[in-house]
């Protein structure tokens, strides 16, 4: 009987993940934004619609932090990362932001372990690309967790997105179509 992925050596799994990332362009893409109404028009909890406007969309190109601090910018960037099969980076970054807000020491410990096991541990389900020394330092940090336990790892992933994913996002069909669509409405 098949024992699943757990039966494979760690080196095979790492190689498979590397191959998936390198050959990801061959995999079928999730439906992106061919109909941009999902991104340009959002509904709030009351059901009211809010359109993203041209000025907001153009501001996203000024800096990565402006993009991810804007609610609709974050949603659009996340959709872009999903289309590239690298949404684990923004999901980890958001988990760290949420973790930092936690005030209860008891909850910090359980949240830290969950984040580490989901994103940082070798062969984690949504493993982010971190150097081994940062991974080891973070592992030590969560033994006695503080609100800053993930700061170095989060900063590394933020830098990676800023230098790698963000420039590709600004050149992507998702973003450029949204710019054109919102400009046509203004």
Backbone as JSON Lines, residues from 0, in Angstrom:
{"i":0,"aa":"X","n":[0.82,-1.2,0.0],"ca":[0.0,0.0,0.0],"c":[0.86,1.26,0.0]}
{"i":1,"aa":"X","n":[0.35,2.32,-0.55],"ca":[1.05,3.6,-0.59],"c":[1.03,4.24,0.79]}
{"i":2,"aa":"X","n":[2.19,4.69,1.24],"ca":[2.3,5.34,2.54],"c":[2.21,6.85,2.42]}
{"i":3,"aa":"X","n":[2.02,7.35,1.23],"ca":[1.88,8.79,1.02],"c":[3.21,9.51,1.04]}
{"i":4,"aa":"X","n":[3.15,10.83,1.15],"ca":[4.35,11.66,1.1],"c":[5.26,11.44,2.29]}
{"i":5,"aa":"X","n":[4.7,11.02,3.42],"ca":[5.51,10.83,4.62],"c":[6.58,9.77,4.42]}
{"i":6,"aa":"X","n":[6.36,8.84,3.48],"ca":[7.32,7.78,3.25],"c":[8.52,8.24,2.42]}
{"i":7,"aa":"X","n":[8.41,9.38,1.79],"ca":[9.5,9.88,0.95],"c":[10.57,10.57,1.79]}
{"i":8,"aa":"X","n":[11.83,10.46,1.38],"ca":[12.89,11.18,2.11],"c":[12.7,12.7,1.97]}
{"i":9,"aa":"X","n":[13.19,13.42,2.97],"ca":[13.04,14.88,3.0],"c":[13.65,15.53,1.76]}
{"i":10,"aa":"X","n":[14.77,15.01,1.29],"ca":[15.41,15.62,0.12],"c":[14.53,15.51,-1.12]}
{"i":11,"aa":"X","n":[13.79,14.4,-1.25],"ca":[12.87,14.25,-2.38],"c":[11.75,15.27,-2.3]}
{"i":12,"aa":"X","n":[11.22,15.47,-1.09],"ca":[10.13,16.43,-0.93],"c":[10.59,17.84,-1.24]}
{"i":13,"aa":"X","n":[11.79,18.2,-0.77],"ca":[12.32,19.54,-1.07],"c":[12.52,19.69,-2.57]}
{"i":14,"aa":"X","n":[13.06,18.66,-3.21],"ca":[13.27,18.72,-4.66],"c":[11.95,18.85,-5.4]}
{"i":15,"aa":"X","n":[10.94,18.14,-4.93],"ca":[9.62,18.22,-5.56],"c":[9.04,19.63,-5.41]}
{"i":16,"aa":"X","n":[9.22,20.22,-4.23],"ca":[8.69,21.58,-4.02],"c":[9.44,22.57,-4.91]}
{"i":17,"aa":"X","n":[10.77,22.43,-5.0],"ca":[11.55,23.3,-5.88],"c":[11.08,23.15,-7.33]}
{"i":18,"aa":"X","n":[10.86,21.91,-7.75],"ca":[10.43,21.65,-9.12],"c":[9.05,22.27,-9.36]}
{"i":19,"aa":"X","n":[8.15,22.16,-8.37],"ca":[6.82,22.75,-8.5],"c":[6.94,24.25,-8.73]}
{"i":20,"aa":"X","n":[7.82,24.91,-7.97],"ca":[7.96,26.35,-8.13],"c":[8.59,26.7,-9.47]}
{"i":21,"aa":"X","n":[9.56,25.92,-9.92],"ca":[10.21,26.22,-11.19],"c":[9.3,25.97,-12.39]}
{"i":22,"aa":"X","n":[8.47,24.93,-12.27],"ca":[7.62,24.55,-13.39],"c":[6.17,24.97,-13.19]}
{"i":23,"aa":"X","n":[5.94,25.83,-12.21],"ca":[4.59,26.26,-11.88],"c":[3.84,26.87,-13.04]}
{"i":24,"aa":"X","n":[4.56,27.47,-13.98],"ca":[3.9,28.09,-15.12],"c":[3.21,27.06,-15.99]}
{"i":25,"aa":"X","n":[3.58,25.79,-15.87],"ca":[2.94,24.74,-16.66],"c":[1.65,24.23,-16.02]}
{"i":26,"aa":"X","n":[1.49,24.47,-14.72],"ca":[0.31,24.01,-14.01],"c":[-0.88,24.87,-14.4]}
{"i":27,"aa":"X","n":[-2.09,24.3,-14.36],"ca":[-3.26,25.14,-14.68],"c":[-3.42,26.23,-13.63]}
{"i":28,"aa":"X","n":[-3.63,27.45,-14.09],"ca":[-3.76,28.59,-13.19],"c":[-5.18,28.65,-12.65]}
{"i":29,"aa":"X","n":[-5.28,29.14,-11.42],"ca":[-6.59,29.42,-10.87],"c":[-7.2,30.55,-11.69]}
{"i":30,"aa":"X","n":[-8.5,30.59,-11.78],"ca":[-9.16,31.66,-12.53],"c":[-8.77,32.98,-11.89]}
{"i":31,"aa":"X","n":[-8.11,33.82,-12.63],"ca":[-7.66,35.08,-12.06],"c":[-8.7,36.15,-12.3]}
{"i":32,"aa":"X","n":[-8.3,37.24,-12.82],"ca":[-9.21,38.37,-12.87],"c":[-9.64,38.71,-14.29]}
{"i":33,"aa":"X","n":[-10.07,37.72,-15.03],"ca":[-10.55,38.05,-16.36],"c":[-11.79,38.93,-16.27]}
{"i":34,"aa":"X","n":[-12.58,38.72,-15.22],"ca":[-13.68,39.64,-14.92],"c":[-13.26,40.42,-13.69]}
{"i":35,"aa":"X","n":[-12.79,41.62,-13.88],"ca":[-12.22,42.39,-12.78],"c":[-13.25,42.94,-11.82]}
{"i":36,"aa":"X","n":[-14.51,42.66,-12.05],"ca":[-15.51,43.18,-11.13],"c":[-15.29,42.62,-9.73]}
{"i":37,"aa":"X","n":[-14.67,41.43,-9.63],"ca":[-14.4,40.87,-8.31],"c":[-13.39,41.71,-7.55]}
{"i":38,"aa":"X","n":[-12.5,42.38,-8.24],"ca":[-11.5,43.2,-7.57],"c":[-11.87,44.68,-7.55]}
{"i":39,"aa":"X","n":[-12.46,45.17,-8.62],"ca":[-12.72,46.6,-8.67],"c":[-13.95,46.99,-7.87]}
{"i":40,"aa":"X","n":[-14.83,46.04,-7.61],"ca":[-16.01,46.32,-6.8],"c":[-16.03,45.32,-5.65]}
{"i":41,"aa":"X","n":[-16.07,45.82,-4.44],"ca":[-16.1,44.97,-3.25],"c":[-17.33,45.31,-2.44]}
{"i":42,"aa":"X","n":[-17.88,44.29,-1.78],"ca":[-19.0,44.53,-0.88],"c":[-18.5,44.48,0.55]}
{"i":43,"aa":"X","n":[-19.03,45.37,1.37],"ca":[-18.68,45.32,2.79],"c":[-19.68,44.41,3.51]}
{"i":44,"aa":"X","n":[-19.57,44.33,4.83],"ca":[-20.41,43.42,5.62],"c":[-21.89,43.77,5.52]}
{"i":45,"aa":"X","n":[-22.21,45.01,5.23],"ca":[-23.61,45.41,5.13],"c":[-24.17,45.15,3.74]}
{"i":46,"aa":"X","n":[-23.32,44.75,2.81],"ca":[-23.77,44.48,1.45],"c":[-23.6,45.66,0.52]}
{"i":47,"aa":"X","n":[-23.16,46.8,1.06],"ca":[-22.93,47.98,0.22],"c":[-21.69,47.75,-0.64]}
{"i":48,"aa":"X","n":[-21.71,48.23,-1.86],"ca":[-20.56,48.05,-2.74],"c":[-19.64,49.25,-2.68]}
{"i":49,"aa":"X","n":[-18.35,48.97,-2.8],"ca":[-17.33,50.02,-2.8],"c":[-16.4,49.73,-3.97]}
{"i":50,"aa":"X","n":[-16.31,50.67,-4.88],"ca":[-15.41,50.52,-6.02],"c":[-14.03,51.02,-5.63]}
{"i":51,"aa":"X","n":[-13.04,50.33,-6.12],"ca":[-11.69,50.83,-6.0],"c":[-11.53,51.85,-7.12]}
{"i":52,"aa":"X","n":[-10.88,52.97,-6.81],"ca":[-10.77,54.0,-7.84],"c":[-9.34,54.07,-8.39]}
{"i":53,"aa":"X","n":[-9.21,54.8,-9.47],"ca":[-7.94,54.9,-10.18],"c":[-6.82,55.43,-9.27]}
{"i":54,"aa":"X","n":[-7.12,56.45,-8.49],"ca":[-6.11,57.04,-7.6],"c":[-5.59,55.99,-6.61]}
{"i":55,"aa":"X","n":[-6.5,55.2,-6.03],"ca":[-6.09,54.15,-5.09],"c":[-5.21,53.12,-5.78]}
{"i":56,"aa":"X","n":[-5.64,52.67,-6.94],"ca":[-4.89,51.64,-7.68],"c":[-3.5,52.16,-8.05]}
{"i":57,"aa":"X","n":[-3.4,53.41,-8.48],"ca":[-2.09,53.98,-8.84],"c":[-1.19,54.13,-7.61]}
{"i":58,"aa":"X","n":[-1.78,54.42,-6.44],"ca":[-1.0,54.53,-5.21],"c":[-0.3,53.22,-4.86]}
{"i":59,"aa":"X","n":[-0.92,52.11,-5.24],"ca":[-0.3,50.81,-4.95],"c":[1.07,50.68,-5.6]}
{"i":60,"aa":"X","n":[1.29,51.4,-6.69],"ca":[2.57,51.3,-7.39],"c":[3.66,52.17,-6.75]}
{"i":61,"aa":"X","n":[3.27,53.01,-5.78],"ca":[4.24,53.88,-5.13],"c":[5.14,53.13,-4.15]}
{"i":62,"aa":"X","n":[4.57,52.15,-3.46],"ca":[5.39,51.35,-2.55],"c":[4.65,50.06,-2.19]}
{"i":63,"aa":"X","n":[5.43,49.06,-1.87],"ca":[4.88,47.78,-1.46],"c":[4.03,47.94,-0.2]}
{"i":64,"aa":"X","n":[4.5,48.75,0.74],"ca":[3.75,48.93,1.98],"c":[2.41,49.62,1.74]}
{"i":65,"aa":"X","n":[2.35,50.54,0.77],"ca":[1.06,51.16,0.44],"c":[0.1,50.11,-0.13]}
{"i":66,"aa":"X","n":[0.63,49.22,-0.94],"ca":[-0.19,48.17,-1.53],"c":[-0.79,47.28,-0.45]}
{"i":67,"aa":"X","n":[0.04,46.76,0.44],"ca":[-0.47,45.79,1.41],"c":[-1.19,46.43,2.58]}
{"i":68,"aa":"X","n":[-1.05,47.75,2.75],"ca":[-1.8,48.41,3.82],"c":[-3.19,48.81,3.34]}
{"i":69,"aa":"X","n":[-3.42,48.76,2.04],"ca":[-4.73,49.06,1.47],"c":[-5.51,47.75,1.36]}
{"i":70,"aa":"X","n":[-6.68,47.7,1.96],"ca":[-7.46,46.45,2.03],"c":[-7.65,45.81,0.66]}
{"i":71,"aa":"X","n":[-8.08,46.58,-0.31],"ca":[-8.32,46.03,-1.64],"c":[-7.01,45.74,-2.38]}
{"i":72,"aa":"X","n":[-5.98,46.5,-2.05],"ca":[-4.66,46.21,-2.62],"c":[-4.15,44.87,-2.14]}
{"i":73,"aa":"X","n":[-4.33,44.6,-0.85],"ca":[-3.91,43.33,-0.27],"c":[-4.65,42.16,-0.91]}
{"i":74,"aa":"X","n":[-5.95,42.34,-1.12],"ca":[-6.75,41.28,-1.76],"c":[-6.25,41.02,-3.18]}
{"i":75,"aa":"X","n":[-6.0,42.07,-3.93],"ca":[-5.55,41.94,-5.31],"c":[-4.16,41.31,-5.37]}
{"i":76,"aa":"X","n":[-3.27,41.75,-4.48],"ca":[-1.92,41.17,-4.44],"c":[-1.98,39.69,-4.07]}
{"i":77,"aa":"X","n":[-2.85,39.35,-3.13],"ca":[-3.0,37.94,-2.74],"c":[-3.51,37.11,-3.91]}
{"i":78,"aa":"X","n":[-4.46,37.64,-4.67],"ca":[-4.94,36.94,-5.87],"c":[-3.8,36.74,-6.87]}
{"i":79,"aa":"X","n":[-2.96,37.74,-7.01],"ca":[-1.8,37.62,-7.9],"c":[-0.88,36.51,-7.41]}
{"i":80,"aa":"X","n":[-0.57,36.5,-6.11],"ca":[0.32,35.47,-5.56],"c":[-0.28,34.08,-5.74]}
{"i":81,"aa":"X","n":[-1.6,33.97,-5.59],"ca":[-2.25,32.68,-5.81],"c":[-2.06,32.23,-7.25]}
{"i":82,"aa":"X","n":[-2.12,33.16,-8.18],"ca":[-1.93,32.8,-9.59],"c":[-0.5,32.34,-9.86]}
{"i":83,"aa":"X","n":[0.43,32.71,-8.99],"ca":[1.83,32.29,-9.11],"c":[2.18,31.16,-8.16]}
{"i":84,"aa":"X","n":[1.2,30.66,-7.45],"ca":[1.41,29.58,-6.47],"c":[2.42,29.97,-5.39]}
{"i":85,"aa":"X","n":[2.33,31.2,-4.92],"ca":[3.24,31.62,-3.85],"c":[2.5,32.42,-2.77]}
{"i":86,"aa":"X","n":[1.24,32.11,-2.57],"ca":[0.46,32.85,-1.58],"c":[0.9,32.57,-0.15]}
{"i":87,"aa":"X","n":[1.72,31.53,0.06],"ca":[2.19,31.25,1.43],"c":[2.97,32.44,2.0]}
{"i":88,"aa":"X","n":[3.61,33.22,1.14],"ca":[4.38,34.37,1.63],"c":[3.48,35.42,2.28]}
{"i":89,"aa":"X","n":[2.41,35.8,1.61],"ca":[1.54,36.82,2.19],"c":[0.73,36.24,3.35]}
{"i":90,"aa":"X","n":[0.4,34.96,3.27],"ca":[-0.34,34.34,4.37],"c":[0.53,34.31,5.64]}
{"i":91,"aa":"X","n":[1.8,34.0,5.48],"ca":[2.72,34.02,6.62],"c":[2.86,35.44,7.17]}
{"i":92,"aa":"X","n":[3.03,36.4,6.28],"ca":[3.19,37.79,6.7],"c":[1.97,38.24,7.49]}
{"i":93,"aa":"X","n":[0.78,37.91,7.01],"ca":[-0.46,38.28,7.7],"c":[-0.58,37.56,9.04]}
{"i":94,"aa":"X","n":[-0.18,36.29,9.09],"ca":[-0.22,35.54,10.35],"c":[0.69,36.2,11.38]}
{"i":95,"aa":"X","n":[1.84,36.69,10.95],"ca":[2.77,37.39,11.85],"c":[2.17,38.7,12.34]}
{"i":96,"aa":"X","n":[1.49,39.42,11.47],"ca":[0.84,40.67,11.87],"c":[-0.22,40.39,12.94]}
{"i":97,"aa":"X","n":[-0.99,39.35,12.73],"ca":[-2.03,38.98,13.69],"c":[-1.4,38.51,15.0]}
{"i":98,"aa":"X","n":[-0.34,37.74,14.91],"ca":[0.38,37.24,16.08],"c":[0.89,38.4,16.94]}
{"i":99,"aa":"X","n":[1.42,39.41,16.29],"ca":[2.0,40.56,17.0],"c":[0.95,41.28,17.85]}
{"i":100,"aa":"X","n":[-0.31,41.2,17.46],"ca":[-1.39,41.87,18.19],"c":[-1.81,41.11,19.44]}
{"i":101,"aa":"X","n":[-1.42,39.85,19.54],"ca":[-1.84,39.02,20.67],"c":[-1.16,39.49,21.96]}
{"i":102,"aa":"X","n":[-1.95,39.65,23.01],"ca":[-1.42,40.15,24.29],"c":[-1.3,39.04,25.35]}
{"i":103,"aa":"X","n":[-2.02,37.96,25.19],"ca":[-2.03,36.88,26.18],"c":[-0.8,35.98,26.01]}
{"i":104,"aa":"X","n":[0.06,35.87,27.04],"ca":[1.23,35.0,26.94],"c":[0.87,33.54,26.63]}
{"i":105,"aa":"X","n":[-0.24,33.06,27.18],"ca":[-0.66,31.68,26.92],"c":[-1.02,31.49,25.45]}
{"i":106,"aa":"X","n":[-1.71,32.47,24.88],"ca":[-2.09,32.38,23.47],"c":[-0.88,32.57,22.56]}
{"i":107,"aa":"X","n":[0.07,33.39,22.98],"ca":[1.29,33.6,22.18],"c":[1.98,32.26,21.91]}
{"i":108,"aa":"X","n":[2.11,31.46,22.94],"ca":[2.82,30.17,22.8],"c":[2.12,29.26,21.79]}
{"i":109,"aa":"X","n":[0.8,29.14,21.9],"ca":[0.09,28.24,20.98],"c":[0.08,28.8,19.55]}
{"i":110,"aa":"X","n":[-0.09,30.12,19.42],"ca":[-0.07,30.73,18.09],"c":[1.31,30.63,17.46]}
{"i":111,"aa":"X","n":[2.35,30.83,18.26],"ca":[3.72,30.75,17.75],"c":[4.0,29.36,17.2]}
{"i":112,"aa":"X","n":[3.61,28.36,17.94],"ca":[3.83,26.97,17.51],"c":[3.07,26.69,16.22]}
{"i":113,"aa":"X","n":[1.83,27.17,16.15],"ca":[1.02,26.94,14.96],"c":[1.64,27.61,13.73]}
{"i":114,"aa":"X","n":[2.05,28.86,13.87],"ca":[2.68,29.58,12.75],"c":[3.97,28.88,12.33]}
{"i":115,"aa":"X","n":[4.78,28.5,13.31],"ca":[6.04,27.84,12.99],"c":[5.78,26.54,12.22]}
{"i":116,"aa":"X","n":[4.86,25.73,12.72],"ca":[4.59,24.44,12.08],"c":[3.94,24.56,10.71]}
{"i":117,"aa":"X","n":[3.19,25.63,10.5],"ca":[2.5,25.81,9.23],"c":[3.38,26.44,8.16]}
{"i":118,"aa":"X","n":[4.3,27.33,8.57],"ca":[5.05,28.11,7.57],"c":[6.57,27.97,7.63]}
{"i":119,"aa":"X","n":[7.14,27.66,8.77],"ca":[8.59,27.75,8.9],"c":[9.29,26.4,9.0]}
{"i":120,"aa":"X","n":[8.68,25.45,9.68],"ca":[9.3,24.14,9.85],"c":[9.65,23.55,8.5]}
{"i":121,"aa":"X","n":[10.74,22.78,8.46],"ca":[11.11,22.1,7.23],"c":[9.96,21.17,6.86]}
{"i":122,"aa":"X","n":[9.55,21.23,5.6],"ca":[8.43,20.45,5.07],"c":[7.08,20.88,5.63]}
{"i":123,"aa":"X","n":[6.98,22.11,6.1],"ca":[5.7,22.65,6.57],"c":[4.72,22.67,5.4]}
{"i":124,"aa":"X","n":[3.42,22.56,5.66],"ca":[2.45,22.55,4.56],"c":[2.51,23.79,3.66]}
{"i":125,"aa":"X","n":[2.82,24.94,4.26],"ca":[2.91,26.19,3.49],"c":[4.28,26.82,3.71]}
{"i":126,"aa":"X","n":[5.3,26.01,3.6],"ca":[6.66,26.44,3.92],"c":[7.11,27.65,3.11]}
{"i":127,"aa":"X","n":[7.6,28.67,3.82],"ca":[8.15,29.85,3.17],"c":[9.66,29.67,3.02]}
{"i":128,"aa":"X","n":[10.24,30.41,2.13],"ca":[11.65,30.26,1.8],"c":[12.51,31.11,2.74]}
{"i":129,"aa":"X","n":[13.04,30.46,3.77],"ca":[13.9,31.15,4.74],"c":[15.25,30.45,4.81]}
{"i":130,"aa":"X","n":[16.28,31.23,5.08],"ca":[17.6,30.66,5.29],"c":[17.58,29.87,6.58]}
{"i":131,"aa":"X","n":[18.42,28.86,6.66],"ca":[18.4,27.96,7.83],"c":[18.71,28.69,9.13]}
{"i":132,"aa":"X","n":[19.59,29.7,9.1],"ca":[19.92,30.4,10.35],"c":[18.72,31.2,10.87]}
{"i":133,"aa":"X","n":[17.89,31.72,9.97],"ca":[16.69,32.45,10.4],"c":[15.66,31.45,10.94]}
{"i":134,"aa":"X","n":[15.54,30.33,10.28],"ca":[14.63,29.27,10.73],"c":[15.02,28.8,12.14]}
{"i":135,"aa":"X","n":[16.34,28.59,12.34],"ca":[16.83,28.13,13.65],"c":[16.62,29.2,14.73]}
{"i":136,"aa":"X","n":[16.89,30.44,14.38],"ca":[16.7,31.53,15.35],"c":[15.22,31.65,15.74]}
{"i":137,"aa":"X","n":[14.34,31.52,14.76],"ca":[12.91,31.6,15.03],"c":[12.47,30.43,15.9]}
{"i":138,"aa":"X","n":[13.01,29.24,15.63],"ca":[12.7,28.07,16.45],"c":[13.07,28.34,17.91]}
{"i":139,"aa":"X","n":[14.23,28.97,18.14],"ca":[14.66,29.31,19.5],"c":[13.76,30.4,20.09]}
{"i":140,"aa":"X","n":[13.38,31.38,19.28],"ca":[12.53,32.48,19.75],"c":[11.19,31.99,20.29]}
{"i":141,"aa":"X","n":[10.62,30.97,19.66],"ca":[9.29,30.55,20.09],"c":[9.31,29.65,21.32]}
{"i":142,"aa":"X","n":[10.51,29.28,21.79],"ca":[10.58,28.54,23.05],"c":[10.12,29.4,24.22]}
{"i":143,"aa":"X","n":[10.41,30.7,24.12],"ca":[9.91,31.69,25.08],"c":[9.34,32.84,24.23]}
{"i":144,"aa":"X","n":[8.13,32.63,23.73],"ca":[7.58,33.57,22.73],"c":[7.3,34.97,23.26]}
{"i":145,"aa":"X","n":[7.6,35.93,22.4],"ca":[7.25,37.33,22.63],"c":[6.55,37.81,21.37]}
{"i":146,"aa":"X","n":[6.03,39.02,21.4],"ca":[5.35,39.54,20.22],"c":[6.31,39.74,19.04]}
{"i":147,"aa":"X","n":[7.61,39.73,19.3],"ca":[8.59,39.93,18.23],"c":[9.29,38.63,17.81]}
{"i":148,"aa":"X","n":[8.78,37.49,18.21],"ca":[9.43,36.2,17.9],"c":[9.63,35.95,16.42]}
{"i":149,"aa":"X","n":[8.73,36.46,15.59],"ca":[8.8,36.2,14.14],"c":[9.32,37.39,13.34]}
{"i":150,"aa":"X","n":[9.76,38.43,14.01],"ca":[10.13,39.66,13.3],"c":[11.16,39.45,12.2]}
{"i":151,"aa":"X","n":[12.23,38.74,12.5],"ca":[13.28,38.56,11.5],"c":[12.78,37.74,10.31]}
{"i":152,"aa":"X","n":[12.04,36.69,10.59],"ca":[11.5,35.85,9.51],"c":[10.49,36.65,8.68]}
{"i":153,"aa":"X","n":[9.63,37.41,9.36],"ca":[8.63,38.21,8.65],"c":[9.31,39.26,7.78]}
{"i":154,"aa":"X","n":[10.32,39.92,8.31],"ca":[11.04,40.93,7.53],"c":[11.71,40.32,6.31]}
{"i":155,"aa":"X","n":[12.24,39.12,6.45],"ca":[12.88,38.45,5.32],"c":[11.86,38.15,4.22]}
{"i":156,"aa":"X","n":[10.69,37.65,4.62],"ca":[9.65,37.34,3.63],"c":[9.09,38.63,3.02]}
{"i":157,"aa":"X","n":[8.96,39.68,3.82],"ca":[8.5,40.96,3.28],"c":[9.49,41.47,2.24]}
{"i":158,"aa":"X","n":[10.76,41.39,2.55],"ca":[11.8,41.82,1.6],"c":[11.75,40.99,0.33]}
{"i":159,"aa":"X","n":[11.55,39.69,0.48],"ca":[11.44,38.81,-0.68],"c":[10.26,39.22,-1.56]}
{"i":160,"aa":"X","n":[9.11,39.46,-0.95],"ca":[7.94,39.89,-1.73],"c":[8.18,41.25,-2.38]}
{"i":161,"aa":"X","n":[8.8,42.15,-1.62],"ca":[9.06,43.51,-2.11],"c":[9.98,43.49,-3.33]}
{"i":162,"aa":"X","n":[11.01,42.67,-3.28],"ca":[12.01,42.66,-4.36],"c":[11.64,41.73,-5.51]}
{"i":163,"aa":"X","n":[10.82,40.73,-5.23],"ca":[10.54,39.71,-6.24],"c":[9.09,39.78,-6.75]}
{"i":164,"aa":"X","n":[8.15,39.53,-5.88],"ca":[6.73,39.44,-6.3],"c":[6.14,40.8,-6.66]}
{"i":165,"aa":"X","n":[6.44,41.82,-5.87],"ca":[5.85,43.15,-6.09],"c":[6.17,43.72,-7.48]}
{"i":166,"aa":"X","n":[7.42,43.7,-7.94],"ca":[7.68,44.22,-9.29],"c":[6.94,43.42,-10.37]}
{"i":167,"aa":"X","n":[6.83,42.1,-10.18],"ca":[6.07,41.29,-11.15],"c":[4.58,41.62,-11.09]}
{"i":168,"aa":"X","n":[4.08,41.88,-9.88],"ca":[2.68,42.27,-9.72],"c":[2.38,43.55,-10.51]}
{"i":169,"aa":"X","n":[3.27,44.54,-10.41],"ca":[3.06,45.82,-11.09],"c":[3.07,45.68,-12.61]}
{"i":170,"aa":"X","n":[3.67,44.61,-13.12],"ca":[3.71,44.37,-14.57],"c":[2.66,43.34,-15.01]}
{"i":171,"aa":"X","n":[1.93,42.8,-14.02],"ca":[1.0,41.7,-14.31],"c":[-0.27,42.19,-15.0]}
{"i":172,"aa":"X","n":[-0.89,41.29,-15.71],"ca":[-2.17,41.56,-16.36],"c":[-3.21,41.93,-15.32]}
{"i":173,"aa":"X","n":[-3.19,41.28,-14.17],"ca":[-4.15,41.57,-13.1],"c":[-4.11,43.05,-12.73]}
{"i":174,"aa":"X","n":[-2.9,43.55,-12.46],"ca":[-2.77,44.94,-12.03],"c":[-3.0,45.91,-13.19]}
{"i":175,"aa":"X","n":[-2.39,45.66,-14.32],"ca":[-2.51,46.59,-15.45],"c":[-3.95,46.69,-15.96]}
{"i":176,"aa":"X","n":[-4.66,45.56,-15.97],"ca":[-6.07,45.61,-16.37],"c":[-6.89,46.42,-15.37]}
{"i":177,"aa":"X","n":[-6.57,46.3,-14.1],"ca":[-7.29,47.05,-13.08],"c":[-7.0,48.55,-13.21]}
{"i":178,"aa":"X","n":[-5.76,48.9,-13.51],"ca":[-5.41,50.31,-13.74],"c":[-6.23,50.84,-14.91]}
{"i":179,"aa":"X","n":[-6.23,50.1,-16.01],"ca":[-6.97,50.55,-17.2],"c":[-8.46,50.64,-16.94]}
{"i":180,"aa":"X","n":[-9.0,49.67,-16.25],"ca":[-10.44,49.66,-15.97],"c":[-10.83,50.84,-15.08]}
{"i":181,"aa":"X","n":[-10.06,51.09,-14.03],"ca":[-10.4,52.19,-13.12],"c":[-10.16,53.53,-13.79]}
{"i":182,"aa":"X","n":[-9.14,53.62,-14.65],"ca":[-8.87,54.87,-15.36],"c":[-10.02,55.18,-16.32]}
{"i":183,"aa":"X","n":[-10.55,54.18,-16.96],"ca":[-11.66,54.38,-17.9],"c":[-12.92,54.89,-17.18]}
{"i":184,"aa":"X","n":[-13.06,54.51,-15.91],"ca":[-14.23,54.94,-15.13],"c":[-14.08,56.34,-14.56]}
{"i":185,"aa":"X","n":[-12.83,56.81,-14.44],"ca":[-12.64,58.12,-13.78],"c":[-12.78,59.28,-14.73]}
